[in-house]
Amino acid sequence: MPHTRRKATALLASAVTVCLLAAGAPAEPLGIGDRLFPHLGNPGYDVASYDLSFTYPGSNTKPLPTITTIDAWTTATLDRVNLDFAHGDVESVELDGEPAAFSAAGEDLVITPEEPLPSGSWMRITVRHTSDPRPAENRDGGWLRTADGLAMANQADAAHLVFPGNDHPSDKAMFTIRVTAPNGYTAVANGLPTGVDRSRAATTWTYRTQHPMATELAQVSIGRSSVLRRTGPHGLPVRDVVPTKDRKQLEPWLRKTPDQISWMEEKVGRYPFETYGVLMADVDTGFELETQTLSLFEKDLFTDPAFPAWYVESIMVHELAHQWFGNSVSPRTWSDLWLNEGHATWYEALYAEETADRPLAARMKAAYGASDRWRAAGGPPAAPKVPKPGRKIGIFRPNVYDGAALVLYALRQEIGHPAFERLERAWVIRHRDGVATTDDFVALASQITGRDLSGFLQPWLYGEKTPPMPGHPDWKPVVPVTAPDASAVPAASAAPAAPAASAAPAAPAASATK
């Protein structure tokens, strides 16, 4: 899921308005110790719900007045509450209805209650702040400025550029999202609509999720858009969001979604959420993104004739597959990212094989040839290298896309198709609406097959070199002419070149997805 680097026009932590703290030690940024993003997330509480209220001023270059309300349980005694927030001005903070002292520390907003909060207590935090769509310094993600408004791209650690929260996928929560915009604009967000309030000058839309969601999967679209509705399997409401001027041109692609959902359901079981749809944004990003129930796509993916139809459809399935793998079952840590991207790439490639005669084995053989280089550049699939400063999206490299799909191919070769398919279905059922780790996957695979698979999977997941492929002793790594450059821009950071219609898809073909 590549991002486009933007010019810096605003400071991060220094942009947060400072209020003096109560006496005591200085506020400091915290984190939950994620290996790849150690300062992301915060200890001591579990968020139950977010209520986000944005007011769009009619320009995508002006900050949005915003109210964020967080309901959470404390899991430890807290004399301070840290929220991830790094790109907005804070007007005020209330804790349980009373004004609270706050300060900025790194990329955290630190709140100091008058008295420590005991473990096991319920708290409500209300932050009045701005949400700034202007690019943040040395950061990618957050708001995307489209041709006619805004959309969101918060993966992996950018939701806190939009709103304060516990910005780590291990702490999923329910969301209510309200957007007020001048008449003539349409706002759509994750989940189902619960109300539309119209006045003479503006309209307020309200959406609510019916399943918990990670902050990085939040989506809000504001633009001069049309919402197209259709019905998916089992009466599932499907709604797509497109620029109104492009509606007729894009409609043929949108009609494909219900059948794609049915195809995925045949593979892994019933769709896990309350709705689905495609957001086609008029924006140049170089990536697509699996935001929950409303996947983000660049409009040009569907209008540029350089992209073959089979390729476009397989990318649509990639983001759809993420609704099961990554959204319903989310990674407990960012090192578990391969479980998201490997599975989405797997079903993308399998769909291309079954519907467009693009052999999966050919793609996996090409991936095998490149796998040692990918591991050297980005780390093994389940242990990506730590991103360099200012390059946090560097974890989205081929090793967690086709390199991780290659692990799944090896596993299917080892345990056989029937056991592999049982594993896939069991995985999304057992961990639905939750989070899971690599160890959880290995344990379930061992349980399903009745044999300990940790010895087989360990080198595939963590080895510096790619193990021999079961059933394909002739597959060999391709030795590069020059040594791989570990500092090179990841393959996921640029828009994909369209593969030739007559060739097997190149292994990194999915790299423009997240």
N, C-alpha and C positions, 0 to 999 in steps of 0.2 A: 504494500500500500504506500506508494511513493508520495511525497509531498513536494511542492515547489517552494524553494526558498524565497522569502519576501524581504524587501528592504525594511530596516528597522525604523519605526517612527515613534515608539513609546517605550518607556522603561517598564520593568516588571515590578519587582517588589517595591521600588521607590514610588510607584504610581498609587500605592495603597495609602490612603489618608491615615495619618498616625494619631492615635489618642493615647494619652499618657496611661501607663500601666499603674496598677496599685504597687505599693512598695514590695520589693522582693527582688529575686534574681532576674536578670534581663530575659526577655522572651527569646526563644530559639526555635529554629525549624526542627521538626521531628519527621519521622517516617516509620514504616513498618519493617524496614530492612530488606526490601526486595533486592535481589542480587543485581538486577539491571538498573533499577531506579530506587536507590536506597532511601531517598527523601520523599518518595511518593506515598500517599496514604498517611494515616495517623493512628496511633494506638489509643486505647482507652475507651472507645465507644463503637457502637454498631448502629449505622444509620438505618432507620425503618422506612423513611420517606423523604422525598424532596418536593417542594412546591415552588416552582419557578414562574415568575411573572415578569415578562419583558414588555417594554413599550417601545415600539419601533418609531423613530421620528420622521420617517419618510426619506431618509438618506442612509446609505450604507457606509458612510464615512464619519458618522456621528455616533457617540456612545449612546447605548440604550439604557434609560433608567430601569432598574431591575430590583425586584424584591425576591430574595431567596429565603425560604423557610425550611429548616431541617428538623425533623423529629428523630430522636435517637435514644438508645439505651446506653448508659455508661457501663463499661465492663471492668473498670478500675476506678479508684478514687482519683479525681482530677482537680488539681488546683488551677489548671489552665486547660483550655480546649483549643487544639490546633485544627484549622481548616486549611486545605490547599486552596490558595487563591493568589493570582499573580499579575492580573492585568485589568485593574479597574480601581476607581475611587470609592472608598467606603464612607458613606455618610453617617451611618449609625449601626449599632448592634444591640439587640435585645436578647436576653437569656431568660426564658420563662416569663416573658412579658415585662421585664425590668431592664433599664439601660445597663449595659455592661461595658467595661473598659476593653480596649482592643489595641493591637499594634501589629506592624508588619515585621516579619522575620524571615529572610530568604524568600521562598515562594509560599510562605504560610501566612495566614491571618490568625493571630493568637488572641484568644478571648480569655479574660480573667474574671471569674465570678467573684462576688463579694466573699463568699465562703466556699471551701472545696465541695465539689459534688461527690456524694458517696457512690460507691459501686452499686450497680443494680438500680439506679434511679433513671427516671424518664426526664429528658430535657428537650426543650424547643428553642432553637436558635433562629432569630430573624435578622437578616443582614440586608440593609438598604444600600445599594451600590450601583455603579455603572458597569455595563458589560460592553467592552470596547471592541468594535470590529476592525479597528486599525491594526496593522501587523505589530506583533510584539518583537522586541529586540532579540535577535539571535534565537528565535523560536519559530517553529512551524505549527500549524494547526489552530484549533479554536474556530472562530467564525471564518467562513469563506465569503468573500464579496463576489456575488454573481452579477451578471449583466443587469439584473433588475431587482436585486435585493440581497438576501443572505441565506446561507445554509451552514451546517456545522460539520467539522471533521476533527474529532477529539482524540483519535487514537494516535499514540499510545498514552500520552500524559499531558493532554492539552485541554481537558474539560475545565480545569481550574483557571484557564485563560478566559473562560466564559462566565462561570459561576463558582462560588465557594462550595467546597464539599470534601468528601473523603475520596480522593480521586485515584482509587485503585480497584481493579476488577474483583478483588476478594470481598469487597463490601458492596454487594448489590442491594438495591432498594426500589421501592415503588416511586413513580414519578407522576406528578400533576404539572402540566405546562400550560400557562396562559400567555397569549401574545395579543397585544393591542397594536393595531396598525391603521394608518389612514385608509379610508375607503378607496377601493381600487386595487388594494393588495389582498392576497390570500395567504393565510398562515396555516401550516400543517406541522404536526409533531408526532412523536412516537405514540402508539396506542390508538385508542378510539376517541372520537369527538364526544364531548359531554355537554357542550353548549356553545351557542353563538349569540353574542349580544351586540346589537347594532345601534349606533347613534347617528346623529347628523353628519359627524365628521370622521368617525372611526368605528372599527369593529374589533371585538375581543373574541378570540377563539380559545376554547379550553379542551385539552386532551388529557387522557389518563391511561396509564398502563395497567394491565391486569396481571402482569407477571413482573418479578423483580428484574432490574436492569443495572448493568455497570455504567458508571458515569461516562466512560469513553464511548458508549453506544448511543448517547443522547443525540437527537436530531430535531432541528427546527428549520423549516423552510419558510421564508418570507419573500414573496415576489408577486409579479403580475402573472399568476399561474392559474391553470385549470386543474381541477381534481376529477379524474376519470374513474368511474366505479364499475366493477364487474364482480362476478361470483366465482370463487374457487371451489376446491373439493369440500364436501360436507357443508356447503353453504358459507364457507369462509369469506368474509368481506375483503375484497381486494381493492385498494385505491392507489392510484398512481398520480404523481404530481409532475406536470410538464409546463414549460412556458406556453402561454395561451397561443402565441403566434405560431408555434411549432406543433400544435396538437395533431393536425391531420398527418403530418409527415411521420410522427413518432408512434401513432396509434398501432400500426402493424406489429411493431416490436412488443408493445404492451400486451397485446392479445396472446402472446406466447406464455405469459406467466402462469396461468392456471394449470396448463399441461406440465409445465416444469415443476410446479408444486406436487402434482400427482406423481411425476417420475421420482422425485425425492422421497415421497411417502412410500412408494414401492420398495425403496432401498432401505430406509431406516425407520419408517413408522410415521405416525400422524404429525402434521405440522404443529410446532409447540406453542404458538402464540395466538392472539386474538384477531390479528389482521396481518396483511402483508401488502407491499407495494413497492414501486420503483419511483425514486425521485430523480428526474433528469434535469440537472442544473446546467445553466448556460455559464460555465466556468471552466477555466483551463487549469487543471490540477495535476494531471498525469497519473491519477489513481481512481479507483472505485472503492466504496467503503460500505461495510455491512451494518450500518446503523439499524438498531433493533426495530423490526416491523416496517422499516422504510429505508431501503438500501439506496445509497447515494451513487449516482453515475454521472459522468460527464456527458452532456448531450452529444458531443462530437463523436463519441464511440458509436452512436447509432446513425450518424449522418455522414461520416467520412467513408467514402467508398473504398478506401485502402484496406479496411477491416472486413475480411470475409464473413458472411452471415454465420457460418458454423462457429467461428471464433467469438463473435459477439454473443451468441447464445450460450456458449460455454462459460463466458465471463458472467453472464446473468446467473447461471447456475452456481458459479463459485460463490457469489454474494448470498444467494438463496441458501446454499448449504451451510453458510455461517450461522443462519438462524438456529440451527441445531447445534453446530460445532463452533463454539465461541460466544454465542449469545445466550442460548438456553443453558448449555454447559460451558461455563466461563473458566478461564485459567485462574488457578489460585495464585500463581506468580507469573511474571512476564517471561520467565524461562520456560514455562509450559506453553508458550505461543505456538509451538509446532503442532499441538493438538488442534488449534484453530485452523492454521493455514495449511497444514498437511492434509487435513480432512477436506477442506474446501477445494484444494487443488486436486485431490483424489477424485471427488465427484465431478468437478469440472472436466477432468480428463476422461472419466468413465462415460460421462454424457456425450462428449465428442466422439468417443469410440462407438457408442450404441446408436447415435443419431446421425453421425456424419462420416463414419468409416475412417476415423483417425485412430489407429491402433494404440491402445494403452501401452502395450509392451514396447513399441517403438519409442514412445516418449520416455518410458522408464529406463530403457537402455541408454538413451541420450543423457538422462539425468545421472545414471550410474557413471558414465564416462566423465562427467563434470564434478561428481560428488566430492572427490578428494580436494579439488580446487576450492569448492564452496566451503568445505570444512576448514581449510587453511585460512581462507579470507574472513569467514564469519563465525567460525566455531561449529561444533556438531549440532544437529537439529535441536536437541533438548538442553543444550548449554550454549546459547548464542554468546558471542563476545560482547562485553560491555560497550555500549555506544560511546563514541568520543564526545567531548564537550561541544555543545552546539550542534551535534549530529544525533540527537536522540532517536530519530527514526532509522538509524543505522541497523537496528535489530531486524528490519524487514528486508532480509537478503534471501537469495535463492535457497540457502540451506534450510530455511523454515517453510519454503513453498514446495518446489519439486524435490528438494532434498528430503523433506519430511514425508512427502507422498511416497518417495522411494522406500522409506521405512515401512509404510503400510503395505506396499507391494511385496516387500520381503516377508513380512508377517503373513500375508495371504499365501505366498508360496510355501511357507513353512507349515502352516496349520490347515491349509485347504480352504476352498471357497465357502463351504457351508459353515464351518466354525467362524470364519472371519465375518460373515454376514450376521451370525448370531451375536458376535461381539459388538458389532456396530449398533445393532438395535438395543442391546442390553445397556450399552454405554449411555445413550441419550435418554433412556428410561431411568436408569439408576441415579443419574446426576442432574435430572431435569430441574431447571430453575435454581441450580446451585453452582458450585465451583468444584474443580477437580484438578488433580496433579498428574504428572507423568507416572509416578508410582501407582496411583489409582488405576491408570490404564493398564500398566503391566500386571497388576494384581488381578484385574478383571479378565484379561486375556488368559492368564494362568488358570483362573477358576473355570472359564468357559471351556477350555481345552482339557482340563484335568491334568495339566503338567506345568511345572515351573518354567516359565518362559523368560525369567529375568536374565539368565545366562545368555540366551539367544539375543534378547533385545538390548542388553547393556552396550555392546560395541556399536550397534546400529544407532543408538540414541546418543552415546557419549564418546565414541571412539574418534581419534584423530584421523584414522583411515577407514574407508568404507569396507565392510566385511564382504566376503564372497556372497554372491546372490544365489539362493537356493534355486535349483533347476536351471540355472544359466551359467555353467562354469566357463563359458566362452566370453562373458561380459568382463571387460577390463577397464580400469581407469585410463583416461586419456591424459598423457603427460603434456603439460602446457609447454609452449616454446619458451616462455619466460615465467619466472616465479610469480605467483599471484600477489597482488598488491592489497594488503589488508586494509589500507586506508582509502581504497578506491570508492567512488560513489556506488552504493548498492544498486543492484539491477532494478530494484523496485522503485528507484527514485526518478524514473523518466517514463514518459508515455511509451507503451510498447510499440515496436514495429510490427506491422501486420505480417503474420507468417504467410508464405506463399501457399496458394490454394492447393497446390499439387504435392506439397511436402508434409511429412509428419510434423506436428507442432513441436517447435523448439522447446526444450525443457523449461526455460524461464518465461514461457508465454504468459503465465499467470502473475508475473511479478508486478504488474501494474494494479493488482488488486490487493485488498487488505483482508 
